[in-house]
Amino acid sequence: MAEAQYLLIPVGILDRPAARRLVEEVEYLLKKGYEQVEINGERLFPVLSEGLAELSRAAQEELRDHQANIHFFDLHPESATRFLLHGWRVDRRRTALGEATEAELAEEDAGLVVDCEQCGATFRVPTEGDYACPSCGATFHADERGVISYYES
């Protein structure tokens, strides 16, 4: 029998109240028997720290016992970077809600330190991949050796 799947497409800012509503919607879907919830994050922008804190708290306290797959996909590049900076594992603009707990246990000094050539901001990325500067939005690729290649705007 196939897994029951549901697609959510939130639009707008992810602040604490929006994150709370999203968690409540996911809880409702899980109670209705859905085993996989996919959240399209392409139009979920901007993502605020308070919203990510609420999602992390919910993943640890409310959604931890559910046997379900809950994923964000197609995250806006700046939003994906914000998820990364808050300890979430992001792979190709995709992350799982329950992975925040595991990522928070990782060492703080893991990953690559990046100095944005566009605005001078310094931040950390966990591994190779495509990212956006959280300050100015400049997009770049970091390879496994830490070499940064900027994309033209």
C-alpha positions, -999 to 999 in steps of 0.1 A, spaced: 0 0 0 14 34 -9 22 60 17 -4 87 21 12 120 10 2 156 13 18 188 -3 17 221 15 26 254 -3 30 281 23 34 317 10 51 346 27 72 353 58 81 325 82 80 342 116 70 326 149 32 327 143 35 314 107 57 286 119 32 277 147 4 276 121 25 254 99 33 230 127 -4 228 136 -13 220 100 14 193 99 0 178 132 -35 178 118 -23 160 86 -4 134 107 -36 127 128 -55 123 96 -32 95 86 -8 111 62 27 95 64 46 120 42 42 158 42 61 177 16 64 215 21 72 235 -9 94 264 4 99 283 -29 75 310 -18 83 309 19 103 340 22 118 356 42 126 330 68 132 346 102 152 332 131 121 331 154 103 310 128 132 285 126 134 284 164 97 275 166 101 247 140 131 233 158 112 233 191 82 216 175 105 190 159 120 181 193 88 183 214 57 178 194 65 160 162 93 138 174 72 107 181 54 107 147 65 80 123 63 104 93 85 120 67 82 158 68 104 176 42 108 212 30 119 213 -7 127 240 -33 137 264 -5 144 300 -17 183 302 -18 184 328 10 160 307 31 181 276 26 211 296 39 191 307 69 182 271 77 219 262 74 230 290 97 205 277 123 219 242 123 197 224 98 211 200 73 202 213 38 210 193 6 202 210 -27 176 233 -11 159 204 7 157 197 44 137 175 68 119 188 98 132 162 122 168 167 111 172 199 132 177 178 164 206 159 149 222 189 133 221 209 166 243 182 181 270 187 156 301 206 165 299 243 161 331 245 141 321 221 114 319 233 79 335 260 58 338 297 68 329 320 39 337 357 35 313 372 10 332 391 -17 301 412 -24 294 427 10 321 414 33 298 393 56 314 363 72 293 331 78 296 293 78 283 267 54 283 231 65 296 214 33 299 218 -5 268 231 -23 250 261 -36 243 289 -12 233 326 -9 249 352 14 224 359 42 233 396 41 233 405 5 219 375 -13 250 369 -36 248 333 -48 278 310 -49 290 274 -50 314 261 -23 333 229 -34 346 202 -11 380 220 -8 364 252 3 369 270 -30 341 296 -36 328 304 -71 302 332 -74 274 332 -99 267 362 -120 236 381 -110 
